[in-house]
Each structure stands twice: as structure tokens, then as C-alpha cells.
Amino acid sequence: MAYLDSQKYTPAEETEIQSWLSKASSVSPDNSSLLDEINNTLATRTTALGTKPSKADIALYESLAPLVKSWTPEQRTGEHGHPNIVRLVDFVQNSPFFGLDVKDKVEVDVEDIRYVKPVVDAKAEKERLKKEKAAAAAAAAAPGGGADQKTLVDRTKEAVQTVVEKAVEAKDAVVEAVTGDAAAAAAGAAKPQKQKKEKKEKKGREPAPPPPPQVLSPCLIDLRVGHILKAIKHPEADSLYVSTIAMGDKPGTDDTTEVDGQVCRTVCSGLNGLIPLEEMQGRKVVVVCNLKPVKMRGIKSSAMVLAASPKIKEGEVDDHKGPVELVNPPADAKAGERVYFEGWAGEPEKVLNPKKKVWETFQPGFTTTDDLEVAFDAGVVEALEGKTGLGKLVTESGGVCKVKSLTGAQVR
């Protein structure tokens, strides 16, 4: 509880905590509507407040744990189950943030997922709505589609009449033009012709100036805070996890889907066997968002999760055995918040061109300090021509990204 006692909450957060305490006191097996409400709200949150732990989480745990313990697997993660409630209960009873000494924990199998809600393709949904709108407009314009609509015969007659009238107008215009030309010719014979002005030579268009040369900087890499909604093992690759991550994309962005009201990307990470699957659930990470998407054993991966591991010494072979630690943004960071290295702020590329090797150029400078802070060491990047110094990896709101225990590590 020492951690919670040190936390400070805004008036708005205090009000929300009181609301959660009221809900926790009303939890019962028969109050299914309240359980549905809690489950839906937790779909986009790690804790009751979002990411910040509070006494509301403990109150919810005390009310919900007995229910979850009695639920069948179908009631937990089935089509009509409450998987987000199960996740909160498991998080609270195991997290050191709450300091609970639970003797009889609720057994939770994080791999027993009975139902996964089909993802909605944002583009396909937009196209479907567009077609429905067009069909409705066509139905309204059809015979009998409105009270004041004319019959098909009436509208056909009107169309024919319009064509006839336009043809008559065209004929009159031709006659008038011919008559006018003849009169003009006669008048021109009687009057001396004026000298035509010499046409000025048109100046050729000046070529557009060349684009400014690209400034080499790690800011070209689009780093953001990501919120992992869920992670599972890759069905076709023993070393991979498949994560659904919200990272601040707008609806309709390429390679995104909508999950529980959030725009997400699918990300494959070679972390299976290096980081426990339960540590990948409902947590914040730092993601590289502008690498070109690639298929990994049949699943398209549209970003990359940053993690630290010991640097490989000269002559050694990277056996990928770890240890590996995820890069942790500040607890209060929001999904989609920009992350950059101090001293290297700037606008990232939309998509990194693989031929330009931007990621490969700057990644060797990604490291961790003795204070466990992630930083960029300009001195090890040859393309920066002698520049030196360390820049901490920070969020737009000013928090520093860190790792758990690895110092002097490589981050990739």
C-alpha cells in the first residue's frame, strides 16, 4: 500500500474513484448489467483510472474476485463472458503496486481465450455505409419513392421535351452566328483593317526548386507510446507473439482495425520465451510506427515493439537468448503520445524507405544508461560526422522512458 499512499490524484480522478467505489459495492452475481458496464469500460484500461493504480482497483478486486473464481471458462472468456474483469482481477492480485498478500489467488489461464471478437475493417465498413447510403438515395428517387414524385412516363416526356428545346436553341444559335459572320465580313471590307498586335513571347516556366536535403536525425523514426490491449502466441511460429496495440492512429488509417472502440495495429514480436505472455497484457510500451509492414508467418506486422538486451561483444554471436526487457514509458503516458530523443526533436517520415536504411543507421545508437534510462548515443553513429552526446528518450509530456535493470544495453 506504500505505493498507493504516495500517489496524488486530481479532483477529477478523486471523483472517478468514488464512482468506482460505488460500483464495487453494488457488484453481485445478479447485477449482469453492471458487470457488462465494468467489463466494457475496462476494455481500454489497465486500471480503473486508465493506467494509474488506486484504491478503486482494490475495491473492485475484493468484489469481483469471488465471482471470477466461481465462473466457468465460458463465463470468463467466452462470447458473452467478461474477459476484461478477469484481466483486472489477475493484475491486482499479482501486481506489486497494490501490496496485497493474497493467500488464495484466483487461478487465471491467460492462454485460455474462448472467444475473440472479430475485428472490424475500418475501410470495408466505410465502403459498406457508402453503398447503403447510395442505395437509399436510389430508392428515394425511384417511382413511388416519395409522395411528390412524378411517374416514370411523366419524367420521360419531360426529358424528351428538354432535348427538343435544346436542339431548337442550338439551331437558332448557328443561324445567328452565320448571319453575324456575314455582316461582320461586309463591314470589314468597308473599313481599313487594324494591324494585329504582335504576340508577346511567353516566358518558359521556371523549373521548381529542388526539395531541401533531408537532415539525418533519429527523429525520422516515428516513435510513440503504445497500449497493448491483448497478446497471444503466434499460431505458426513458436518464437513470436501477436499483439493488438493502440498507438494513436486515426480511423481509416492503412493496416489498422477497430477493437473495443480503439484503432489498433497488429504487431508480431520475437519475444515468446523471453518475456512471459502475462507481462504482455494491458501494458504500455514504446513502438516504432513507420517501418514498412511485413508478413511474419502469414500475419502482417505493422509496427515494432522496442526492447533492450545486452550488447553483443566483438566476436560473439547473437543467440537471441536474452535477457530481454521491454522499454517502459511513464505510467501516465497516453497511447499515441510522441516519443523522441532530447536534442533530436523533429517530424518523422510517414513511412521509412527500406532502401535508405534510416532505421539501420540510427538503431546502433539506441542504448540504456547507468540510471536505466533509454537514450541515443550520437557518438556511435558514423553518419552523424563526429557529433557526440546522449539524448534521453522522452515523451511529449516530459517523462523519461526506462528499462527494468539492463544498463549499457542495445535497444531494438
C-alpha positions as CSV (number, residue, x, y, z in Angstrom):
1,M,0.0,0.0,0.0
2,A,3.0,2.3,0.3
3,Y,3.0,2.9,-3.4
4,L,-0.7,3.9,-3.4
5,D,-0.2,6.2,-0.4
6,S,2.4,8.1,-2.4
7,Q,0.1,8.7,-5.3
8,K,-1.5,12.0,-5.9
9,Y,-4.9,12.4,-7.7
10,T,-6.6,15.3,-9.4
11,P,-10.1,16.3,-8.3
12,A,-11.5,14.7,-11.4
13,E,-9.6,11.4,-10.6
14,E,-10.9,11.6,-7.0
15,T,-14.5,11.9,-8.3
16,E,-13.9,8.9,-10.6
17,I,-12.5,6.8,-7.8
18,Q,-15.7,7.5,-5.7
19,S,-17.8,6.4,-8.7
20,W,-15.8,3.2,-8.9
21,L,-16.1,2.5,-5.2
22,S,-19.9,2.9,-5.5
23,K,-20.0,0.4,-8.4
24,A,-17.8,-2.1,-6.5
25,S,-20.2,-2.0,-3.6
26,S,-23.1,-2.8,-5.9
27,V,-21.5,-5.8,-7.6
28,S,-23.5,-9.0,-7.3
29,P,-24.0,-12.2,-9.5
30,D,-27.5,-11.0,-10.4
31,N,-26.5,-7.5,-11.5
32,S,-25.4,-8.5,-15.0
33,S,-25.9,-5.0,-16.5
34,L,-23.3,-3.6,-14.0
35,L,-20.9,-6.4,-14.8
36,D,-21.3,-5.7,-18.5
37,E,-20.7,-2.0,-17.9
38,I,-17.5,-2.7,-15.9
39,N,-16.2,-5.1,-18.5
40,N,-16.8,-2.7,-21.4
41,T,-15.1,0.2,-19.6
42,L,-12.0,-1.9,-18.7
43,A,-11.6,-2.9,-22.4
44,T,-9.4,0.2,-22.9
45,R,-7.9,0.5,-19.4
46,T,-5.2,-1.3,-17.4
47,T,-6.6,0.1,-14.1
48,A,-9.9,1.7,-13.1
49,L,-8.4,5.2,-13.8
50,G,-6.7,4.0,-17.1
51,T,-3.1,3.4,-16.1
52,K,-2.7,4.9,-12.6
53,P,-3.4,2.4,-9.7
54,S,-5.8,3.5,-7.0
55,K,-7.9,2.1,-4.1
56,A,-10.7,1.7,-6.6
57,D,-8.8,-1.3,-8.1
58,I,-8.6,-2.9,-4.7
59,A,-12.3,-2.4,-4.1
60,L,-13.2,-3.9,-7.5
61,Y,-10.9,-6.8,-6.8
62,E,-12.5,-7.6,-3.4
63,S,-16.0,-7.5,-5.0
64,L,-15.1,-9.3,-8.3
65,A,-12.6,-12.0,-7.3
66,P,-15.2,-14.3,-5.6
67,L,-17.4,-14.1,-8.7
68,V,-14.5,-14.7,-11.1
69,K,-13.4,-17.7,-9.0
70,S,-16.8,-19.3,-9.4
71,W,-17.1,-18.6,-13.2
72,T,-16.7,-21.3,-15.8
73,P,-14.1,-20.7,-18.6
74,E,-17.0,-19.8,-20.9
75,Q,-18.2,-17.1,-18.4
76,R,-14.7,-15.8,-18.2
77,T,-13.6,-15.5,-21.9
78,G,-16.5,-16.9,-23.9
79,E,-18.5,-14.9,-26.4
80,H,-20.7,-13.5,-23.6
81,G,-18.0,-13.6,-20.9
82,H,-16.2,-10.8,-19.1
83,P,-12.5,-11.2,-20.1
84,N,-11.6,-7.6,-19.0
85,I,-12.8,-8.2,-15.5
86,V,-10.8,-11.4,-15.3
87,R,-7.7,-9.5,-16.5
88,L,-8.1,-6.8,-13.8
89,V,-8.5,-9.4,-11.1
90,D,-5.4,-11.2,-12.2
91,F,-3.5,-7.9,-12.5
92,V,-4.4,-6.6,-9.0
93,Q,-3.7,-9.9,-7.2
94,N,-0.2,-10.1,-8.8
95,S,1.0,-6.5,-9.1
96,P,3.3,-5.1,-6.5
97,F,1.6,-1.7,-6.9
98,F,-1.2,-2.8,-4.6
99,G,0.8,-4.7,-2.0
100,L,-1.8,-7.3,-1.5
101,D,-0.8,-10.5,0.3
102,V,-3.4,-12.8,-1.3
103,K,-3.1,-16.4,0.0
104,D,-5.9,-17.9,-2.2
105,K,-5.4,-16.3,-5.6
106,V,-7.9,-16.7,-8.4
107,E,-6.3,-19.1,-10.9
108,V,-6.2,-17.5,-14.4
109,D,-5.1,-19.2,-17.5
110,V,-4.1,-16.3,-19.8
111,E,-3.9,-18.6,-22.8
112,D,-7.5,-19.9,-22.4
113,I,-9.3,-17.5,-24.7
114,R,-12.6,-18.9,-25.7
115,Y,-13.8,-16.1,-28.0
116,V,-12.1,-13.3,-29.9
117,K,-14.3,-10.6,-31.2
118,P,-14.0,-10.3,-35.0
119,V,-12.1,-7.2,-35.9
120,V,-13.8,-4.5,-38.0
121,D,-12.0,-3.4,-41.1
122,A,-12.5,0.4,-41.0
123,K,-12.2,0.8,-44.8
124,A,-14.6,-2.0,-45.6
125,E,-17.1,-0.6,-43.0
126,K,-16.8,2.9,-44.6
127,E,-17.4,1.4,-48.0
128,R,-20.4,-0.5,-46.8
129,L,-22.0,2.6,-45.3
130,K,-21.4,4.5,-48.5
131,K,-23.1,1.8,-50.6
132,E,-26.1,1.7,-48.2
133,K,-26.4,5.5,-48.5
134,A,-26.3,5.3,-52.3
135,A,-28.9,2.5,-52.3
136,A,-31.2,4.6,-50.0
137,A,-30.9,7.6,-52.3
138,A,-31.7,5.5,-55.4
139,A,-34.7,4.0,-53.7
140,A,-36.0,7.5,-52.8
141,A,-35.6,8.6,-56.4
142,A,-37.4,5.5,-57.8
143,P,-41.1,5.7,-58.9
144,G,-43.2,5.8,-55.7
145,G,-40.1,6.7,-53.7
146,G,-41.8,10.0,-52.4
147,A,-45.2,11.5,-52.2
148,D,-44.5,14.2,-54.8
149,Q,-42.5,12.0,-57.2
150,K,-43.8,12.0,-60.8
151,T,-44.4,8.8,-62.7
152,L,-41.7,7.4,-65.0
153,V,-43.8,8.3,-68.1
154,D,-44.1,11.9,-67.0
155,R,-40.4,12.2,-66.3
156,T,-39.6,10.6,-69.7
157,K,-41.8,13.1,-71.5
158,E,-40.1,15.9,-69.8
159,A,-36.7,14.6,-70.8
160,V,-37.8,14.4,-74.5
161,Q,-39.2,17.9,-74.4
162,T,-36.0,19.2,-72.9
163,V,-33.9,17.6,-75.7
164,V,-36.2,19.1,-78.4
165,E,-36.0,22.6,-76.9
166,K,-32.2,22.4,-76.7
167,A,-32.0,21.3,-80.3
168,V,-34.1,24.3,-81.4
169,E,-31.9,26.6,-79.4
170,A,-28.7,25.2,-81.0
171,K,-30.2,25.7,-84.5
172,D,-31.1,29.3,-83.8
173,A,-27.6,29.9,-82.4
174,V,-26.0,28.5,-85.6
175,V,-28.2,30.7,-87.9
176,E,-27.4,33.8,-85.8
177,A,-23.7,33.0,-85.9
178,V,-23.6,32.6,-89.7
179,T,-25.7,35.8,-90.2
180,G,-23.4,37.7,-87.8
181,D,-20.3,36.5,-89.5
182,A,-21.6,37.7,-92.9
183,A,-22.4,41.1,-91.6
184,A,-19.0,41.4,-90.0
185,A,-17.3,40.4,-93.2
186,A,-19.2,43.2,-95.1
187,A,-18.3,45.8,-92.6
188,G,-14.7,44.7,-92.6
189,A,-14.5,45.2,-96.4
190,A,-15.6,48.9,-96.0
191,K,-13.2,49.8,-93.1
192,P,-9.4,49.6,-93.1
193,Q,-8.2,46.7,-91.2
194,K,-6.3,47.3,-88.0
195,Q,-2.9,45.9,-87.6
196,K,-2.8,43.0,-85.3
197,K,-0.7,43.4,-82.2
198,E,2.3,41.2,-82.1
199,K,2.0,38.5,-79.6
200,K,4.5,38.6,-76.8
201,E,6.6,35.6,-76.5
202,K,5.6,33.5,-73.5
203,K,8.3,33.0,-71.0
204,G,9.1,29.4,-70.2
205,R,8.1,28.2,-66.8
206,E,11.0,28.2,-64.4
207,P,11.8,24.7,-63.0
208,A,10.6,24.0,-59.5
209,P,13.3,24.3,-56.9
210,P,14.8,21.0,-55.7
211,P,13.5,19.8,-52.3
212,P,15.7,20.6,-49.4
213,P,18.2,17.9,-48.5
214,Q,17.0,15.6,-45.8
215,V,18.6,16.2,-42.4
216,L,19.9,13.0,-40.9
217,S,18.4,12.6,-37.4
218,P,16.8,9.8,-35.3
219,C,13.6,12.0,-35.3
220,L,12.9,10.5,-38.7
221,I,11.9,7.3,-36.8
222,D,8.2,7.6,-35.7
223,L,8.3,6.5,-32.0
224,R,5.1,6.5,-30.0
225,V,3.6,5.2,-26.8
226,G,1.6,2.0,-27.5
227,H,-1.1,0.3,-25.3
228,I,-1.2,-3.5,-25.7
229,L,-4.9,-4.5,-25.5
230,K,-4.1,-8.2,-25.8
231,A,-1.3,-10.5,-26.9
232,I,-1.4,-14.2,-27.9
233,K,1.1,-16.7,-29.2
234,H,1.6,-16.8,-33.0
235,P,-0.2,-19.9,-34.3
236,E,2.5,-20.7,-36.8
237,A,5.7,-19.5,-35.0
238,D,7.0,-20.6,-31.6
239,S,9.1,-17.5,-31.1
240,L,6.5,-14.9,-31.9
241,Y,3.7,-13.1,-30.0
242,V,0.9,-11.4,-31.9
243,S,-0.2,-8.2,-30.1
244,T,-3.1,-5.9,-30.7
245,I,-1.8,-2.4,-29.9
246,A,-3.4,1.1,-29.9
247,M,-0.9,3.7,-30.9
248,G,-2.9,6.8,-31.7
249,D,-3.8,6.2,-35.4
250,K,-6.8,7.9,-36.9
251,P,-9.8,5.8,-38.1
252,G,-9.3,4.5,-41.6
253,T,-5.5,4.5,-41.4
254,D,-4.0,1.8,-43.6
255,D,-3.3,-1.5,-41.8
256,T,-5.5,-0.7,-38.8
257,T,-8.6,-2.3,-37.3
258,E,-11.0,-1.2,-34.7
259,V,-11.0,-3.2,-31.5
260,D,-13.2,-2.3,-28.5
261,G,-13.6,1.2,-29.8
262,Q,-9.9,1.8,-30.4
263,V,-8.0,2.0,-33.6
264,C,-5.2,-0.7,-33.4
265,R,-2.5,-2.3,-35.4
266,T,-1.4,-5.9,-35.3
267,V,2.3,-6.4,-34.3
268,C,4.4,-9.5,-34.3
269,S,7.3,-9.6,-31.8
270,G,10.0,-12.2,-31.3
271,L,9.5,-12.2,-27.5
272,N,8.0,-15.6,-26.9
273,G,10.2,-17.4,-24.5
274,L,11.9,-14.2,-23.5
275,I,9.1,-12.3,-21.8
276,P,6.1,-14.1,-20.1
277,L,2.9,-13.8,-22.0
278,E,1.1,-12.4,-19.0
279,E,3.5,-9.4,-18.9
280,M,2.4,-8.5,-22.4
281,Q,-1.3,-8.0,-21.4
282,G,-2.8,-4.5,-20.9
283,R,0.6,-2.7,-20.6
284,K,2.2,0.4,-22.2
285,V,5.2,0.0,-24.5
286,V,7.2,2.1,-27.0
287,V,6.6,1.3,-30.6
288,V,8.3,2.1,-33.9
289,C,5.3,3.1,-36.2
290,N,6.7,3.9,-39.6
291,L,8.6,0.8,-40.6
292,K,7.2,-0.8,-43.8
293,P,4.7,-3.6,-42.8
294,V,5.9,-7.1,-43.3
295,K,4.2,-10.5,-43.1
296,M,5.6,-12.8,-40.4
297,R,4.4,-16.4,-40.9
298,G,1.2,-15.3,-42.6
299,I,0.3,-12.4,-40.3
300,K,1.0,-8.8,-41.3
301,S,3.0,-6.9,-38.7
302,S,2.6,-3.1,-38.9
303,A,4.9,-1.8,-36.2
304,M,7.7,-3.0,-33.8
305,V,7.9,-3.1,-30.0
306,L,11.1,-1.7,-28.6
307,A,13.0,-3.9,-26.1
308,A,16.5,-3.9,-24.6
309,S,19.0,-6.7,-24.4
310,P,22.8,-7.0,-23.6
311,K,25.1,-5.7,-26.3
312,I,26.9,-8.3,-28.3
313,K,30.7,-8.2,-27.8
314,E,33.1,-8.3,-30.7
315,G,33.5,-11.9,-31.9
316,E,30.3,-13.1,-30.2
317,V,27.2,-14.4,-32.0
318,D,23.8,-13.1,-31.1
319,D,22.0,-16.3,-29.9
320,H,18.8,-14.3,-29.1
321,K,18.6,-16.0,-25.6
322,G,18.2,-12.8,-23.7
323,P,17.7,-11.5,-21.1
324,V,15.2,-9.0,-22.7
325,E,13.3,-6.1,-21.1
326,L,10.6,-4.0,-22.7
327,V,11.1,-0.2,-22.8
328,N,8.6,1.3,-20.3
329,P,7.1,4.8,-21.0
330,P,5.9,6.8,-17.9
331,A,2.8,5.2,-16.3
332,D,0.6,8.2,-17.1
333,A,1.6,8.4,-20.8
334,K,-1.2,8.2,-23.3
335,A,-1.4,5.8,-26.2
336,G,-0.3,7.6,-29.4
337,E,1.9,10.2,-27.5
338,R,5.0,11.0,-29.4
339,V,8.3,9.8,-28.1
340,Y,11.7,11.3,-29.1
341,F,15.3,11.7,-28.0
342,E,16.2,15.0,-26.3
343,G,18.1,17.3,-28.7
344,W,16.7,15.4,-31.7
345,A,13.1,16.5,-31.9
346,G,11.5,16.8,-35.3
347,E,8.9,15.5,-37.7
348,P,9.2,11.8,-38.5
349,E,8.9,10.2,-42.0
350,K,5.5,8.9,-42.9
351,V,7.0,5.5,-43.9
352,L,10.7,4.8,-43.8
353,N,12.1,3.8,-47.2
354,P,13.9,0.5,-46.7
355,K,16.5,1.4,-49.3
356,K,17.6,4.5,-47.3
357,K,18.4,2.3,-44.2
358,V,17.3,5.0,-41.8
359,W,16.5,2.5,-39.0
360,E,19.7,0.6,-39.6
361,T,21.7,3.8,-39.5
362,F,20.4,5.1,-36.1
363,Q,19.5,2.0,-34.2
364,P,23.1,1.2,-33.1
365,G,22.9,4.5,-31.1
366,F,19.9,3.3,-29.1
367,T,21.2,2.3,-25.6
368,T,20.5,2.4,-21.8
369,T,22.3,4.4,-19.2
370,D,23.5,3.6,-15.7
371,D,20.3,5.2,-14.5
372,L,18.3,2.7,-16.6
373,E,17.1,5.4,-18.9
374,V,16.8,4.8,-22.7
375,A,19.0,7.2,-24.6
376,F,20.5,7.9,-28.1
377,D,24.3,8.0,-28.2
378,A,25.2,10.1,-31.2
379,G,28.9,9.2,-31.0
380,V,28.4,5.7,-32.3
381,V,26.5,6.7,-35.4
382,E,29.1,7.3,-38.2
383,A,26.6,9.1,-40.4
384,L,26.4,12.0,-37.9
385,E,30.0,13.0,-38.7
386,G,31.6,13.4,-35.3
387,K,28.6,14.5,-33.3
388,T,28.6,13.3,-29.7
389,G,26.3,13.4,-26.6
390,L,23.5,11.4,-25.1
391,G,19.8,12.3,-25.6
392,K,17.2,10.7,-23.3
393,L,14.2,9.1,-24.8
394,V,11.3,11.2,-23.5
395,T,7.5,11.6,-24.2
396,E,6.0,14.9,-25.3
397,S,4.7,15.4,-21.8
398,G,8.3,15.2,-20.5
399,G,8.5,11.7,-18.9
400,V,11.6,9.6,-19.4
401,C,11.4,6.0,-20.9
402,K,13.3,3.4,-18.9
403,V,14.1,-0.3,-18.6
404,K,13.9,-2.5,-15.5
405,S,17.5,-3.5,-14.9
406,L,19.7,-3.6,-18.0
407,T,22.5,-1.0,-18.3
408,G,24.6,-0.3,-21.3
409,A,22.2,-2.4,-23.4
410,Q,21.2,-2.3,-27.0
411,V,17.6,-1.2,-27.7
412,R,15.9,-2.5,-30.8
